[in-house]
Amino acid sequence: MKTSLIFLFFVIGFCPIILAQQTPDDIKVGLVLSGGGAKGLAHIGALKVIEEAGVRIDYIGGTSMGAIIGALYASGYSAHQLDSIFKSISFEELIQDQIPRSAKTFYEKEDQERYAISLPFNKLKVSFPSAFSKGQNVYNLLVQLLQPVNHINEFDKLPIPFFCMATDVETGESVRLESGYLPEAILASGAFPSLFEPVEIGERLLIDGGVVNNYPLDELKDKGVDIIIGVDVQDALADRETLTSAPGILLQINNYRTVNDMREKSKKTDIYIHPDISKFNVVSFKEGMEIISNGKIAAYNQFESLKELSRKQRFSRPPVKIEPTDSLNIVDIQFSGSEHYSRAYLKGKLRLKNDELISFERFQQGVNNLLGTGNFNAIRYEVQSKDEGELVHFKLSENKNSTYLKLGVHYDDLYKTSGVINVTHKNFLQEDDVVGVDFILGDNIRYNFEYYVDKGFHWSYGLKSTFNYFKKDVDFNFVQQVVGESTVPINKVNVSVADFTNQLYVQTLFKEEFSLGAGLEYKNLRIKTETISDVESEAAYFEKSDFVSTYGYLLLDSYDNRYFPKKGVYFNGDFHWYLYSSDYHNNFKPYSIAKAKIGIATTIFPKFSLNIVNEGGFRLGNSDHNTLDFVLGGYGNDFINNFISFVGYDFLSFGGNSFVKGGFTMDYEFIPKNHINFTANYANAANDIFLNREWFSRPDYSGYAVGYGMETFMGPIEAKYTWSPEGGTHIWFVSVGFWF
């Protein structure tokens, strides 16, 4: 009996050990993905083969691009989904933080389409940006892709546990990120020095983890994995023949430590996958398809080892269904980190409202618009899902630079050669305000001054003061329409126009896209000529009066490009009521001038777009005063008063107190940023054409243009050959740089 009991206890006590020896424990597999910029796309190809072999990944550690792809895979995206996502991305736009023009407010549109260079200018010292990109578009994309797992703050609770590596820029220490907001963590891991701004997380300022630890093998071993699969997309050290650029040398320096480390780490990797990426660099995103393919080829070389590993695993993980978010139902918006900008200003720039269902694309446009103000170094935000919708918490980092020096150059056939020097200061007298002054030097001296307080959806207000001056030879027949008949035997009159205008205005956003404003205006207008000044001293002046008016306007501008629009709508309506004049000609009576312009741009075929523009204006009131009437001719932008562009005729060629104009431009972008276009415009212009119904008759004036345009950092460079059938004119117009 004792023998039986002893045997029974022996069996009960040691049976688990016997069973364990007969059925080995399951194998825990870790995956380490190195950094390498665009070369990291090879991870996607390798993941496809790992999936095909049936290997279950139990933990992922990554750095830089390896962190980005690893986090997405750990969150539930399949290798096939990652392939589709990255194929659809324009990495050039993503890295450059290109902000869609339609997302910018009117202030930012005007500001960023006037100057070629903008530099911080504090304490009379010019400084330069710390990085090429703020990484905002990358962050926006990561937030959208990882929105389905935004409730997970501990990364080991993702469908596949995950961590990533970053580097403390102040201490040089390697930092393992295992918790927090996942998009922010992997953005820090991939913040390549000089390309992306450092990322602040807690008390640390972090940059690319690859600076110190580009292949976190040991950190992954610490997680208790049994087998490690490693995908290494790092370069060997380059030779002197290939070190021909500053980025290349910077990358070489960065690689000193990590390349040496890999000699030992590769030996410790159980299944080591090293794609052939020797002919690619960190920004070879255009070769993404080939890089992904090379990742597959390298992984297939280890396919038998992967299959063997798969057979040893006891179970497979159920697939996780995950899709990018396409909309948000924002129930609350919170801000932190903003000291000088009000909540109204921030929401006005973002164009967001509580309890509103919006597309993620529109949400990102608002974020980019706030970034486009230049008032913030970075805009990080967390989107947290609640039962009733999403809470968005913006963590803002204000730009400490409040003063900027801005420069630009321009040439056209009216103002000739000019250069602009601008000084802009923010938070000058109060929060949300900006003061800026342009000094325009060259053939025609000018200036622009503006102070405004921007309150977004609430009423904003400001002050403008401008002085505009130019000279132009004008056909004397047209001059006689303005000043009356003359017996002076000349064909051309050299006319100089000096306009000094001051405005007080209020403005608000209406229906988010429209800008509605009204104001008071004082104008001093002097138009004179020296050509006929010897006839009678006072006759040299066509106009020398002061004017006081009130005005209102409604503006919409959703063009994607001011000079070469492919899509969008433009509307500009203006109404001026002239109440008082010093009345140089003794013929002034109060009157009004109304005008409007509408344009629609659309892409018909790839690289081929059509922009249709119609505009018109008329005078209301029984007054003989005509020096503020409409004057048509020439090609350009930013004209003062009621000067209207019209190709086929020279500047200041014809006009009247009313006009109607229609036209279109067909544009073909044959290579990026290079355009060939054809323009046709038609008009009727004279006195009272709307009363006489002449606006609806066959056009009296027509003009055509064939042109070439190129987009450059200093603005468009354009050349147009124009002609008019009835006018018999053939004129070249040339424009270089942004108009100002």
C-alpha positions in Angstrom: 0.0 0.0 0.0 2.8 2.4 0.9 4.6 1.6 -2.4 1.4 2.4 -4.3 1.0 5.8 -2.5 4.6 6.7 -3.1 4.3 5.9 -6.8 1.0 7.9 -7.0 2.6 11.0 -5.4 5.6 10.6 -7.8 3.4 10.6 -10.8 1.3 13.6 -9.6 4.4 15.7 -8.7 6.5 15.0 -11.8 3.9 14.6 -14.5 4.1 18.3 -15.5 7.8 18.0 -16.0 7.4 14.9 -18.2 4.7 16.6 -20.3 6.8 19.7 -20.6 9.6 17.7 -22.0 7.3 16.0 -24.4 5.6 19.3 -25.5 8.2 22.1 -25.5 7.1 25.7 -24.5 5.9 28.0 -27.3 8.6 30.1 -29.0 8.4 33.8 -28.5 9.6 35.7 -31.6 10.8 39.3 -31.6 11.2 41.5 -34.7 13.8 44.3 -34.8 13.6 46.9 -37.6 16.4 49.3 -38.1 16.3 53.0 -39.3 17.3 54.1 -42.7 14.9 56.7 -44.1 13.5 55.7 -47.5 15.6 52.5 -47.3 13.3 51.4 -44.5 10.6 50.8 -47.0 12.3 47.4 -47.5 10.8 46.5 -44.1 7.4 46.2 -45.9 8.7 43.7 -48.4 10.3 41.7 -45.6 7.1 41.7 -43.6 5.2 40.3 -46.6 7.5 37.3 -46.7 7.4 36.8 -42.9 3.6 36.8 -43.1 3.7 34.3 -46.0 5.9 32.0 -44.0 3.3 32.1 -41.2 5.6 33.4 -38.5 3.8 35.0 -35.5 5.5 38.1 -34.2 5.3 38.6 -30.5 7.2 41.8 -29.9 8.5 44.6 -32.2 11.3 47.0 -31.5 12.2 49.7 -34.1 14.1 52.9 -34.8 13.3 55.8 -37.1 11.6 54.4 -40.2 11.7 51.0 -38.6 9.7 52.5 -35.7 7.1 54.0 -38.0 6.5 50.8 -40.0 6.9 48.7 -36.8 4.3 50.7 -34.9 1.8 50.5 -37.8 2.3 46.7 -38.0 2.0 46.4 -34.3 -1.3 48.3 -34.4 -2.9 45.8 -36.7 -2.0 46.9 -40.3 -1.0 44.0 -42.5 2.0 44.1 -44.8 -0.3 44.4 -47.8 -2.1 47.4 -46.2 1.3 49.1 -45.5 2.3 48.5 -49.1 -0.9 50.3 -50.3 -0.6 53.1 -47.8 3.0 54.0 -48.7 2.5 53.7 -52.4 -0.2 56.4 -52.2 2.0 58.9 -50.3 3.8 61.8 -51.9 6.9 61.8 -49.7 8.1 65.1 -51.2 5.0 66.9 -50.0 5.0 65.0 -46.7 8.6 66.0 -45.8 8.4 69.5 -47.0 5.4 70.4 -44.9 3.7 71.9 -47.9 0.5 73.5 -46.6 -2.3 73.6 -49.1 -3.0 77.2 -50.1 -6.8 76.7 -49.7 -6.1 75.9 -46.0 -4.5 79.3 -45.3 -6.3 82.4 -44.1 -6.2 85.5 -46.3 -3.5 87.1 -44.1 -1.2 84.1 -44.6 -2.0 83.9 -48.3 -0.9 87.5 -48.8 2.1 87.2 -46.6 3.5 84.0 -48.0 2.9 85.1 -51.7 4.9 88.3 -51.4 8.3 87.4 -50.0 10.9 85.0 -51.2 12.8 84.8 -47.9 11.6 85.0 -44.3 14.1 85.0 -41.5 13.9 85.5 -37.7 15.3 88.9 -36.8 15.6 89.4 -33.1 17.9 92.0 -31.4 19.1 93.0 -34.9 20.5 89.5 -35.5 19.3 87.3 -38.3 19.0 83.6 -37.5 18.1 80.5 -39.5 15.7 77.6 -39.0 17.0 74.6 -37.0 15.6 72.1 -39.5 14.3 71.8 -43.0 10.8 70.5 -41.8 8.7 70.7 -38.7 7.4 67.2 -39.4 3.8 68.4 -39.2 2.5 66.5 -42.3 4.2 63.3 -41.1 2.6 63.8 -37.7 -0.8 64.4 -39.2 -0.6 61.2 -41.2 0.5 59.2 -38.2 -2.3 60.5 -36.1 -4.8 59.5 -38.8 -3.4 56.0 -39.4 -3.1 55.3 -35.6 -6.4 56.8 -34.6 -8.0 53.3 -34.1 -5.5 52.6 -31.3 -5.5 56.1 -29.7 -6.9 54.7 -26.5 -3.7 52.6 -25.9 -1.1 54.5 -23.9 1.0 51.4 -22.9 2.6 50.2 -26.1 2.9 46.6 -24.8 -0.9 46.5 -25.0 -1.1 47.0 -28.7 -2.1 43.9 -30.8 1.6 43.3 -31.0 3.7 44.7 -28.1 6.0 47.5 -29.3 8.7 49.9 -28.3 10.9 52.4 -30.2 14.2 54.2 -29.7 15.0 57.9 -29.7 18.0 60.0 -28.6 18.1 62.8 -26.0 19.7 65.6 -28.0 21.0 67.3 -24.8 22.7 64.2 -23.2 23.2 61.9 -26.1 21.5 59.1 -24.2 19.5 56.4 -25.9 15.8 56.6 -24.8 13.4 53.7 -25.1 9.8 54.8 -25.6 7.2 52.3 -24.4 4.3 54.5 -23.4 2.6 57.8 -24.2 0.9 59.0 -27.4 2.1 56.6 -30.1 2.2 59.0 -33.0 4.4 61.4 -31.0 6.8 58.6 -29.9 7.5 57.3 -33.4 7.8 60.9 -34.7 10.6 61.5 -32.2 12.2 58.2 -33.1 12.4 59.4 -36.8 13.3 63.0 -36.2 16.5 62.9 -38.4 18.8 65.8 -37.4 18.6 68.9 -39.6 15.8 67.3 -41.6 13.1 67.4 -38.9 12.7 69.5 -35.8 13.4 67.7 -32.4 10.4 66.5 -30.6 9.7 67.4 -27.0 8.3 64.6 -24.9 8.0 65.3 -21.1 11.3 66.9 -20.0 13.3 65.5 -22.9 14.1 66.9 -26.3 14.4 63.9 -28.6 15.8 63.2 -32.1 16.3 60.2 -34.3 17.1 57.1 -32.3 19.5 55.9 -35.0 22.0 58.5 -33.8 22.9 56.2 -30.9 20.9 52.9 -31.3 19.7 52.1 -34.8 19.1 48.4 -34.2 17.6 47.8 -30.7 18.5 44.1 -30.4 19.5 44.1 -26.7 16.4 46.0 -25.7 14.3 43.4 -27.5 16.1 40.5 -25.8 15.2 42.2 -22.5 11.5 41.5 -23.4 12.1 37.8 -23.0 11.9 36.8 -26.6 13.5 33.5 -27.7 14.2 34.1 -31.3 15.0 37.5 -33.0 14.3 38.3 -36.6 16.2 41.4 -37.7 15.7 43.5 -40.8 18.8 45.8 -41.2 18.6 48.6 -43.9 21.7 50.5 -42.7 24.5 51.6 -45.0 28.1 50.6 -44.8 30.4 53.5 -44.5 30.8 55.4 -47.8 34.0 56.0 -49.6 35.3 59.4 -50.6 34.0 59.1 -54.2 30.4 59.0 -53.0 30.8 61.7 -50.2 29.9 64.6 -52.5 27.2 66.4 -50.5 26.7 67.9 -47.1 23.8 65.5 -46.2 26.0 62.6 -47.3 28.8 63.7 -45.0 26.4 64.2 -42.1 25.0 60.7 -42.6 28.5 59.3 -42.7 29.3 60.9 -39.4 26.0 59.6 -38.0 26.8 56.1 -39.2 30.2 55.7 -37.5 28.9 54.2 -34.3 25.9 52.3 -35.6 27.8 50.6 -38.4 30.5 49.3 -36.0 27.7 48.2 -33.6 26.1 46.1 -36.3 29.2 43.8 -36.6 28.3 42.3 -33.3 24.5 42.8 -33.4 24.2 40.9 -36.7 25.9 37.9 -35.2 23.4 37.9 -32.3 20.4 38.0 -34.7 18.9 34.5 -35.2 17.4 35.3 -38.6 19.2 38.2 -40.1 17.7 39.9 -43.2 19.9 42.5 -44.9 18.3 43.9 -48.2 20.5 45.2 -51.0 20.0 49.0 -50.5 23.5 50.1 -51.6 22.3 52.2 -54.5 19.7 54.1 -52.4 19.9 56.9 -49.8 17.7 58.1 -47.0 15.5 60.2 -49.3 15.1 57.8 -52.2 11.4 57.6 -51.8 10.8 57.8 -55.6 12.4 54.3 -55.8 10.1 53.0 -53.1 8.7 50.2 -55.2 12.2 48.8 -55.9 13.2 49.2 -52.3 10.2 47.2 -51.1 11.0 44.5 -53.8 14.5 44.3 -52.5 13.2 43.7 -49.0 11.1 40.8 -50.3 14.1 39.3 -52.1 16.3 39.4 -49.0 13.6 37.9 -46.8 13.0 35.0 -49.3 16.7 34.1 -48.9 15.7 33.2 -45.3 12.4 31.7 -46.2 13.2 28.1 -45.1 14.4 29.4 -41.7 11.2 31.4 -41.4 9.0 28.4 -42.3 10.9 26.2 -39.8 10.3 28.8 -37.1 6.6 29.0 -38.0 6.3 25.2 -37.6 7.7 25.4 -34.0 5.1 28.0 -32.9 2.1 26.5 -31.1 -0.5 29.0 -32.3 -1.1 31.9 -34.7 -2.5 35.3 -33.7 -6.0 36.0 -34.9 -5.8 38.8 -37.6 -6.7 42.3 -36.5 -9.0 44.4 -38.8 -7.8 48.0 -38.9 -8.5 50.8 -41.3 -7.4 54.5 -41.3 -9.9 57.0 -39.9 -11.6 59.3 -42.4 -13.6 61.5 -40.1 -13.8 62.9 -36.6 -16.7 63.9 -34.4 -15.1 66.6 -32.3 -17.0 67.2 -29.0 -14.3 69.3 -27.2 -11.2 71.2 -28.0 -8.5 72.0 -25.5 -5.3 74.0 -25.7 -2.1 74.2 -23.7 1.2 76.0 -24.2 -0.2 79.2 -25.7 0.6 82.4 -23.8 0.2 85.1 -26.4 -2.7 83.8 -28.6 -6.3 83.7 -27.5 -8.6 80.7 -27.8 -10.7 82.7 -30.3 -7.6 83.2 -32.4 -6.6 79.5 -32.3 -10.0 78.2 -33.1 -10.4 80.8 -35.9 -7.2 79.6 -37.5 -8.1 75.9 -37.1 -11.6 76.5 -38.4 -12.9 74.0 -35.9 -16.1 74.0 -33.9 -17.4 71.7 -31.1 -19.9 69.0 -31.9 -19.0 68.9 -35.6 -18.4 65.9 -37.8 -15.6 66.8 -40.2 -13.3 64.8 -42.5 -9.7 64.1 -41.3 -8.5 66.0 -44.4 -10.3 69.1 -43.3 -9.0 68.7 -39.8 -5.5 68.5 -41.0 -5.9 71.5 -43.2 -6.9 73.5 -40.1 -3.8 72.2 -38.2 -1.6 73.2 -41.2 -3.2 76.6 -41.3 -2.3 77.2 -37.7 1.2 76.1 -38.4 1.3 78.4 -41.4 1.0 81.5 -39.2 4.6 80.9 -38.2 3.6 81.5 -34.6 4.4 78.0 -33.4 7.4 75.8 -33.6 5.3 72.7 -33.6 1.7 71.7 -33.3 1.3 68.4 -31.5 -2.2 67.1 -30.5 -3.8 64.1 -29.1 -7.1 62.8 -30.4 -8.8 60.8 -27.6 -12.0 58.8 -28.3 -14.9 59.4 -26.0 -18.4 57.8 -26.0 -19.9 60.8 -27.7 -17.0 61.6 -30.0 -13.4 62.8 -30.0 -11.6 65.1 -27.6 -8.7 67.0 -29.3 -6.0 68.3 -27.0 -3.6 70.7 -28.7 -0.1 70.9 -27.1 1.4 74.1 -28.6 4.9 75.3 -28.6 5.1 79.0 -29.3 7.8 80.4 -31.6 10.0 82.6 -29.5 10.9 84.6 -32.5 8.5 87.6 -32.7 10.3 89.7 -35.3 11.0 88.7 -38.9 13.0 90.1 -41.8 11.4 89.3 -45.1 12.9 89.9 -48.6 11.7 89.7 -52.2 12.5 90.9 -55.7 10.2 91.7 -58.6 10.2 93.0 -62.2 7.2 93.8 -64.4 6.4 96.1 -67.3 4.6 98.7 -65.1 6.5 99.1 -61.9 9.8 97.9 -63.4 12.6 96.7 -61.1 11.8 96.6 -57.4 12.9 94.9 -54.2 11.0 94.7 -50.9 12.4 94.8 -47.4 9.8 93.9 -44.8 10.0 93.9 -41.0 7.2 92.1 -39.2 6.6 92.1 -35.4 4.1 89.9 -33.7 2.4 90.7 -30.3 3.4 94.3 -30.7 0.7 95.9 -28.5 -1.5 93.0 -27.5 -2.0 89.3 -28.1 -3.1 88.2 -31.6 -1.7 91.4 -33.3 0.8 91.8 -36.0 2.5 94.9 -37.4 4.5 95.0 -40.6 6.0 97.5 -43.0 7.3 97.0 -46.6 9.9 99.3 -48.0 9.9 98.9 -51.7 12.9 100.2 -53.5 13.7 100.4 -57.2 12.4 102.3 -60.2 9.3 103.3 -58.3 9.5 103.9 -54.6 6.5 102.5 -52.6 5.6 101.4 -49.1 3.0 99.3 -47.3 2.2 99.5 -43.6 -0.4 97.3 -41.8 -1.3 96.7 -38.2 -4.1 94.2 -37.4 -5.5 92.2 -34.6 -6.7 88.8 -35.8 -9.6 87.3 -33.8 -10.5 84.5 -36.2 -14.3 84.0 -36.3 -14.8 87.0 -34.1 -14.4 90.5 -35.5 -10.8 91.4 -36.3 -9.7 95.0 -36.9 -6.7 96.8 -38.4 -5.1 99.8 -40.0 -3.5 100.0 -43.4 -1.4 102.7 -45.0 0.1 102.5 -48.5 1.9 104.7 -51.0 1.9 103.5 -54.6 3.7 105.2 -57.5 4.4 104.5 -61.1 4.9 106.2 -64.5 3.5 105.0 -67.8 3.3 106.3 -71.4 -0.4 106.4 -72.2 -2.2 106.9 -75.6 -3.3 110.5 -75.6 -6.7 109.6 -77.2 -7.5 107.8 -74.0 -6.2 110.6 -71.8 -8.6 113.0 -73.7 -11.5 110.8 -72.5 -10.5 111.7 -69.0 -9.4 115.4 -69.2 -11.3 116.5 -72.2 -10.3 117.5 -75.7 -6.9 119.1 -76.4 -5.2 120.5 -79.5 -1.8 119.4 -78.4 -0.3 117.5 -81.4 1.1 114.4 -79.5 0.4 110.7 -79.5 1.7 109.6 -76.1 1.5 111.2 -72.8 3.8 110.2 -69.9 1.5 109.9 -66.9 2.7 109.5 -63.3 0.2 108.2 -60.7 0.8 108.7 -56.9 -1.7 107.2 -54.6 -1.6 107.6 -50.8 -4.3 105.5 -49.1 -5.1 105.0 -45.4 -7.8 102.5 -44.2 -9.4 101.5 -40.9 -11.3 98.3 -41.2 -13.0 95.4 -39.4 -13.2 91.9 -40.7 -14.5 88.5 -39.8 -14.7 85.0 -41.3 -18.1 84.1 -42.6 -19.2 80.5 -43.3 -15.5 79.6 -42.6 -14.3 80.3 -46.2 -15.6 83.8 -46.7 -13.9 87.0 -45.4 -16.4 89.8 -44.8 -15.1 93.3 -44.0 -15.9 97.0 -43.9 -14.0 100.2 -43.2 -13.3 103.8 -43.7 -10.8 105.1 -46.2 -8.9 108.3 -46.8 -7.1 108.7 -50.2 -4.9 111.3 -51.8 -4.6 110.8 -55.5 -2.3 112.7 -57.8 -2.2 112.1 -61.5 0.0 114.3 -63.6 2.2 114.6 -66.7 5.2 116.6 -67.6 4.6 116.0 -71.3 2.1 118.9 -71.6 3.2 120.9 -68.6 4.6 123.7 -70.8 1.2 124.5 -72.1 -0.3 125.5 -68.8 1.3 125.0 -65.4 -1.9 123.7 -63.7 -2.9 121.6 -66.7 -0.1 119.2 -65.8 -2.4 117.7 -63.1 -5.2 115.4 -64.2 -6.1 114.8 -60.6 -5.0 116.3 -57.3 -7.7 115.6 -54.7 -8.4 114.0 -51.4 -11.2 111.5 -51.0 -13.1 110.1 -48.0 -15.1 106.9 -48.5 -16.6 104.0 -46.7 -16.3 100.5 -48.2 -17.3 96.9 -47.7 -16.0 93.7 -49.3 -16.6 89.9 -49.5 -13.7 87.6 -50.4 -13.4 83.9 -51.1 -10.2 82.4 -52.3 -9.8 78.6 -52.4 -7.4 78.4 -55.4 -4.7 75.9 -54.8 -2.2 78.2 -56.5 -2.5 81.9 -57.0 -0.7 82.1 -60.3 -1.3 78.7 -61.8 -4.5 77.3 -60.2 -5.6 73.8 -60.9 -8.7 73.8 -58.7 -10.7 76.1 -56.5 -13.0 79.1 -56.6 -12.2 82.8 -56.3 -14.7 85.6 -55.5 -13.9 89.2 -54.7 -16.7 91.7 -54.3 -16.0 95.4 -53.4 -18.2 98.4 -52.8 -16.9 101.9 -52.2 -19.1 104.9 -51.4 -17.2 108.1 -51.9 -18.6 110.7 -49.6 -16.2 113.6 -49.8 -13.6 115.1 -52.1 -11.4 118.2 -52.0 -12.6 118.4 -55.6 -9.7 119.6 -57.7 -12.0 119.6 -60.9 -15.0 121.1 -59.1 -17.2 118.3 -60.4 -17.5 116.0 -57.5 -20.8 114.7 -56.2 -21.1 111.6 -53.8 -21.1 108.4 -55.8 -20.4 104.7 -55.4 -18.4 102.1 -57.3 -19.2 98.4 -57.2 -17.1 95.7 -58.7 -16.8 91.9 -58.5 -14.6 89.2 -59.9 -15.3 85.4 -59.9 -13.0 82.6 -61.1 -13.3 78.8 -61.2 -10.3 76.6 -61.8 -10.5 72.9 -62.6 -8.3 70.1 -63.8 -9.6 68.6 -67.1 -6.9 66.1 -67.8 -3.7 65.2 -65.9 -1.4 68.3 -66.0 -4.0 70.2 -68.0 -6.2 72.8 -66.2 -8.7 75.5 -67.1 -9.3 78.7 -65.2 -12.4 80.7 -66.2 -12.6 84.3 -64.9 -15.4 86.8 -65.2 -15.5 90.3 -63.7 -17.3 93.6 -64.0 -18.0 96.9 -62.3 -20.2 100.0 -62.5 -20.6 103.4 -61.0 -23.8 104.5 -59.1 -24.6 108.2 -58.8 -25.0 111.3 -60.9 -21.4 112.6 -60.9 -19.0 113.6 -63.7 -16.0 112.7 -61.7 -14.0 110.0 -63.5 -10.4 109.7 -62.3 -11.4 106.6 -60.2 -13.2 104.9 -63.2 -12.1 101.5 -64.5 -9.0 101.4 -66.6 -8.1 98.2 -68.5 -4.9 96.9 -70.1 -1.7 95.0 -69.3 -0.9 91.9 -67.4 -0.3 91.5 -63.7 -1.6 91.5 -60.2 -2.0 93.8 -57.2 -3.1 96.9 -59.1 -4.4 99.9 -57.2 -7.8 101.4 -57.4 -9.7 100.2 -60.4 -6.9 99.2 -62.8 -7.9 95.9 -64.4 -5.5 93.5 -66.2 -6.3 92.8 -69.9 -3.9 91.0 -72.2 -3.6 92.1 -75.8 -3.5 95.8 -74.8 -0.8 97.8 -73.0 -1.4 99.2 -69.4 -4.0 102.0 -69.2 -5.4 101.6 -72.7 -9.2 101.9 -72.4 -12.0 102.1 -69.8 -15.0 103.9 -68.5 -17.3 104.1 -65.5 -18.5 100.5 -66.1 -17.1 97.4 -67.7 -17.6 93.7 -68.1 -14.8 91.2 -68.8 -14.7 87.5 -69.4 -11.9 85.1 -70.2 -10.1 81.9 -69.6 -6.6 80.4 -69.3 -5.7 76.9 -70.4 -2.5 75.7 -68.6 -0.4 72.7 -69.3 2.2 71.8 -66.7 4.5 69.8 -69.0 7.1 69.2 -66.2 6.7 70.0 -62.5 6.5 73.7 -61.9 6.9 74.6 -65.6 3.8 75.8 -67.5 2.7 76.6 -71.0 -0.6 78.5 -71.2 -3.0 80.2 -73.5 -5.2 83.1 -72.4 -8.1 84.7 -74.1 -10.1 87.7 -72.7 -13.0 89.9 -74.0 -14.5 93.1 -72.6 -16.8 96.0 -73.1 -15.9 99.1 -71.3 -17.4 102.6 -71.5 -19.7 105.0 -69.7 -23.0 103.5 -68.5 -22.8 100.3 -70.5 -25.2 98.5 -68.1 -27.8 101.3 -68.6 -27.4 101.1 -72.4 -27.3 97.3 -72.4 -23.9 97.4 -74.2 -22.5 94.9 -71.7 -24.5 92.2 -73.4 -23.4 93.1 -76.9 -20.5 91.7 -78.9 -17.2 92.6 -77.2 -15.5 95.7 -78.4 -12.2 94.6 -77.1 -10.4 91.2 -77.3 -6.9 90.0 -76.5 -5.0 86.8 -76.5 -1.7 85.5 -75.0 0.6 82.6 -75.2 3.0 82.3 -72.3 5.5 80.3 -70.4 5.7 80.3 -66.6 8.0 78.7 -64.0 7.4 78.5 -60.3 10.5 79.4 -58.3 11.3 80.1 -54.6 11.2 83.8 -55.3 7.9 83.6 -57.1 6.7 82.9 -60.7 8.8 83.8 -63.7 6.5 84.5 -66.6 6.8 85.7 -70.2 3.7 86.3 -72.4 3.3 87.2 -76.0 0.0 89.0 -76.4 -2.0 90.4 -79.3 -5.3 92.0 -80.1 -7.1 91.6 -83.5 -9.0 94.8 -83.5 -6.3 96.8 -81.7 -3.5 95.6 -84.1 -1.1 95.4 -81.1 1.6 92.8 -80.4 3.1 93.1 -76.9 5.4 91.1 -74.7 4.8 91.1 -71.0 7.5 89.8 -68.6 7.1 89.3 -64.9 9.7 88.0 -62.4 9.0 87.2 -58.7 6.0 87.6 -56.4 3.9 90.7 -57.0 4.0 93.3 -54.2 
